[in-house]
């Protein structure tokens, strides 16, 4: 069993590394519920976002817009 006190003594960088290792272990071998087409579309949208090619808005802006309707 993992000793929580040992984890708490880790540096922030070590804790983040541990979290990443745990998260990746949940990956199920890279399996995804997305179809190949959905995966490609997601990759395309992420690329557009990272290049600054899309307009984004905050949750507060969305909520305000919905409340006006």
Secondary structure, DSSP 8 states (H G I E B T S, - for coil): ---HHHHHTS-HHHHHHHHHHHHHHTS-TT--SS-HHHHHHHHHHHHHHHTT-S----HHHHHHHHHH-
